[in-house]
Amino acid sequence: MTYQPGWHFLQVPGPSNVPQRVMRAVDMPTIDHRGPEFAKMTLGLFDGLKRLFKTSTGEVVIYASSGSGAWEAAIENALSAGDKVLMFETGQFATLWHQMAGRLGLDAEFVPGDWRHPIDPSIVEARLSEDRAHKIKAVMVVHNETSTGVMSDIVAIRKAIDAAHHPAMFMVDTVSSLASIDYRHDEWGVDVTVAGSQKGLMLPPGLGFNAISKKALAAAEKSGGRRSYFSWADQLAQNRDGFFPQTPATNILYGLRESLKMLDEEGLENVFARHIRHGEATRRAVKAWGLELQCVDPAACSPTVTTIRVPAGQDADAFRATVLEHFNMSLGAGLGKVKGQVFRIGHLGDFNDLMLAGALSGVQMGLGVHGIPYNDDGVNVALAYLGNAAKSAGKPLAYA
């Protein structure tokens, strides 16, 4: 492989860039995962994660797994084979969670979608209102669909469930939103929140999380679902003393401790504002280029990932290859139904204005090299927006 000077621009929406502080934390000698030092660290992690999920009444468990493992844990603990659940097709990851539900024996109703709009809360209310026998045991949704850049309104969906007076549990995937977009497990009445380590938490892949309400814990006690590795009961029994029933991913937990510290130092409100700013700047650049966003609802556009459609007759994967070859930058691929039709710019985690300026410059230059028609003022429009945001802040902008 030919040497390329500088550093690689990783602009996929996860795994995201791992900051130096986290890498240094991970690069430490492994300690005894049954010893007192480890237990002290772990108990602190659970406290920090509860603050991040914004739960004071629920429990949080950590798995050595991907976010898909955390999906499976939610299903295996709170539900049983044959249970009916309501799910919504917002993109590739909603589709994959639906496929998993079917493989695990659930009767999963999948409300079709066009991969360009968020979940319609009125459909949630209507479908639950029709279910007078309360056969639907859970409503399962993706908060921020990584494949499309479309974010659904969790508050509105919770209100729809309540308006239908339905007892279904509420399960939410926050893999690409936690630690980047405001999220409130308790306040929003979520029963199981699913998350992973490799996006907003700025960690390598390898940790999956469930935040669990008392209602979901009670359902797990009654559930006939088969579980072993992902058992909430086994996890919580040992977590209370700072330990795990299996060998934990010790060194990634060191990194988690550091990432939680970094988020506390920046302040979550500043973190959320930073992601909103970067999402808006990116969308302004896309519109100035004359390209089309995958998300057609401005209120639903994600602060963490922007999915961009290429013109008809163009191949988004070929464009991504051009950008990688000429500018050493990785852009996110189109997945599932939009493969080859879109590329994705990730702007989440350890990320600041200058990094975004570099990413947008790489995309703009790539459009020219690849021969995709565009207007050449996208970067300038984004820079003007970021500069005005810095002026209006009245103080240096906060960064991770």
N, C-alpha and C positions, 0 to 999 in steps of 0.2 A: 504493500500500500504506500502510495506517495505521501511524503510529509506535507502537511498543510499548516502554515504558520497561524498563530493566534489560537483561539479556542473554538470548539464546536458550539454552534448555537442550537440548543435543544428546545424547539418550539412546539413539541407535541404536548397535548393536554394531559400528560402523565404517562410514565413516570416523569415528574418535573425535576428541575435542577435541585441538586442536593447542596446546600450551602457549606462552606468550609467549616463552620462551627459544628455542624452536625457530623460531617465526615471525620473531624478530629475526635468527636465524642464516640463515634462508632469504633474508631481505631484505638481501642483500649484493651488491655488484657481481660479475658473472660474471668468472671468470678464464680464462686460456688452458688448455684441457683437454689440451694437449700440453706444458705447461710444468712446470718442476721443483716449483713450489709445489703444483700440483694433484697431482702424483705422490706427494709426501710425505703429503698429506692422505689420498689413496686407500689407500695402504699401511697407514696407521693404521686406516682403516675396516675393512679385511679382518681385521686382528688383533682389533679389537673385536667383529666379527661372529662370528669363530670362538669367542671367549669366550662370546658369547650363545648360539650353537647348541651349545656345549660339545663342540667337536670340536678335537682337536689333530692328527689324522691325515688329516682330509678337507680339501676345498677349498670355498670359498664364492664364488659368482659373483653379481653384481648386474646386473639388467636394468632399463632404462627401460621398465617395463611394470606392469600390474596383477598380482595374484596369479594370474589366469588365464594370463597369459603364462608365469609360473613353472611352472604345471601343464604347459603345452605344452612348455616346455623339458625338463622331466623325461622326458616321453614321447618326444620327438623324438631326444633324445640316447641314452638308455639302451635303447630298444626299437625294434623294426622292425615294419613292417606285417605283419599275420598272426600276431604274437606273442599268446599267450594270457595274460591277466592276471586276477586275482581281485580284485573290488571289492565294497563293501558299502553297501547303501542305508540310511544313517543320517539323511538329510535332503536338503535342496535342493542343497547344495554338493557332496555326494557324488554326487548325481544328475547335476549339470552336469559334473563331472569324468568320470563314466562316459560321458556323451554325447560329450565331447571325445575320449575314447579311441576310441570307435566311429568318429567322423569321421576320425580319423587312421589308421584301418585296423587297429586292434587287435581281437583276438577277446576282448572283455571280458565275462567272466561276472559278473553282478551279483546278489549274494545279497540277496534281498528283506528289508526291515525295516519296522517299523511307525512309525518316526520318533519313538519314545518310549524306546527302549532303546539301550544301547551295543552295539558289536560283541561277539558271543559268541566268545571265543577257542577254545572247543571246536569250533565250526564251522570255524574256520580250520584247526585241526589235522586234523580229519576230512577236509576237502576236499583238503588237501595230501597227506595219507596215501593217499588214493585215487589221486592223480596219480603213479603209480609210474614213468611214463615222463618225469616232470619237464617236461611241456609248459608248465606255468604258469611264466612268466618273472618275474612280479612280483606281490606283494601290495600293493594300493594302498588306503590308508585315510585318513579325515579324523580328526584327533586330537580337535578340538573343533568340533562341528557348529554353526555360527553360527545356522542357521535354527531349531534345536530346543532349544539349550541342553543338549545331551547330549554328554558327553565319554567317549571310549573309552580303554581301558587299553592304552597302547602297550607297556609292559613285558610284560603278559600275552600280547599278540599276538605279540611277539617270541619268547616262550617257546614258544608254540604252533607257530610256524614251526620252531623248533629241535627240538621234540619230534617233529615229523613228519620230521625229517632231510631237509628239502627245501632246495634251493639257490636258491629264488626270491629276487629282490631285494625289499627292503622299502622302500616309498615312503610318506611321511607328509605330509599337508597340515597345517601349523601356522599357517595364516593368522590365526586368531583366538585362538591360544594362545601363540605365541612372544612373549617379553618380558612375559608375564602369568602363565603357568603353567609350572611346572618342566618342562624338556625337556632331554634329553641324547642328542644325535645319536650320539656314539661309544658310550657305555655301553649304550644301548638297541639297538645293532646296526642302526641305520637306514642305508639306502644313499642315498636322496635325500630331503631335507627341503625342502618348499616353504613359502614365506612371502611376506608382503607388508608394505608400509610403513605402512598406514593404520590400524592397530589398536593393538597393544601398544607399537609403536615410536613412537607419538604423532606421526606425520608425515602430511603430505598424501598422498593416493594418488599413485602414480607409480613406485614401485620394487617389483620382484619379486626374490626370492632363491631360489637353490638351494644347499643344503649337500650335498656329494657325497662319498661314500666311495670308497676305492680300487677296491673291487669294481665300483661303478657306472661309474667312469672307464674301467676295463678293458672293461666291457660296451659302453661308448660307442665305444671303438676298434674293436670287432668289429661294431657295429650297422650295418645297412644302411639305417637311417632317414635320410630327407632332412632337412637342416637348413641354415640359413644364419644368419639373425639370432640364433637361440638357440644357436648352436654353443658347447658348453663349450670345445672345443679352441681356438677363436678367442678366446674370452674370456680363458682362462687364459694363453694365450701373451702377451697384452698386459698382463693384470692383474699379472703378476710384476714388471713395471717401473712399476706404478702407473697404467696407462692402460687404455683401452677400445678395442675395434675399431670402435665406432660413437660418435656424439656422446652423451655421458652426460647425465643429468639433473642438471647441475652444482649448481644451487641446492638441490635436494632432498638432495643429498649433503652440503651444508653442514649442513642440518637433521639428517641422520643422524648426523653427527659430534657434534652437540649432544645428541641424544637418547641416544646411547650413553654420553656423559659423564654425563647425568642418571641413567641406570640404574645406572651405577657408583657415583655419589654416594649414591643411596638404598640400594644393595646388592640384588642379585637376590633373596636370601632374604626381605628386607623387602618387595620388590615382590610376590613370590608370596604372602606372608602377607597383604598388603593386599587382594589380589584375592580370596583365600579368605574374608576377613572380610566384604567387600562382597557376595559371592555369598550367604553365609550370612544376612546381615542382610536381603537382598532376599527370599530364600525365606521367611524367618520372617514378613515383612510379607505376602507373598502368602497364606500359610496362615492368618494371622490375619484377612485380608480374607474368607476363605472361598472363595477362588478356587483353581483347579487348575493345577498345573505341567504343562507338556508332558512334561518328563522324569519318568518314574515310578520311576527307580532312584536313591535318595538318594546312593549312592556315585558316581554318574555325572553329577551336576548340575554344570554349568559354573561356574567362578569368574568368568567374564568376561561372560556374557549369561544372562539369565533369560527363558525363553519361557513366557507365561501364557495359558491357555485362557480364553475368555469363555464365559459360560453359553449353553446351547442357545437359539437364537432371537435372540441378540445378534450384531452385526456388529463385529468387532474393528477394521476399518478406519474405520467410522463413529465408534467410540470414540476412535481415534487423532486423527481430525479434530477432535473436540470438545476434546481436550486441547491440540492445537495452537492452536485458535481462542481458547480461554479462558485458557490458561496459557503460551503461547509455548514449548511443549516438544515436541520430535519424539521419538516412540517408534518402534521398529522394526516393520516390517510383517511379517505372515505371508507366507511364500513357498511357492510350489508347492502341494503337497497341503494345506497348512494355511492358505492364504490366506483371510482373513476370519474364521478361527477363533481366531487367537492374536495377541497383540502381544508385543513384546520390549523389555526394558529392558537397555540396554548399560551395564556398569559396569567399564570397562577403560581402561587408558592413564593419562592425566593426570586423576586422579580421587581425591577424598578423602571423608571421612565427611560433611561438611556438604553437599557436592554430592549425595551419595546421599540425604541427608535431604530436600533440595529436590526431587529427582526422585521419591521415594516420596510426598512430600506432593502433588506435581502429579498423580500417578496416583490417589491417594486422593480428592482433590477432583474429578478428572475422573470417577471412578466415580459420585459423587453427582450431578454435573451431568448426566451422560449417562443416569442412571437404571438403572445396573447394580446389582443387589442386592449389598450387601457389609456386613461388620462394620467398625466405624469405629476399631478399635484397631490396625490394621496398622502405621501410622507409629510409634505409641508402643512397640510390641513391638520394632521395628527399632532405635529410639533407645535402648531399654533395653539391648539386646544390644551396640550400639556403645559405649555408656557403660561397661558392665561390661568390655568388651575394653580400653578405655582405662585403667581402674583397674587391671586385672590386669597390664597391660604394665609398670607401675611407672615409666614414662618417656613422654615425648611420642611419639605414634605417628608413624611415618615416612610421608612423602608424597612423591610425585614433584614 
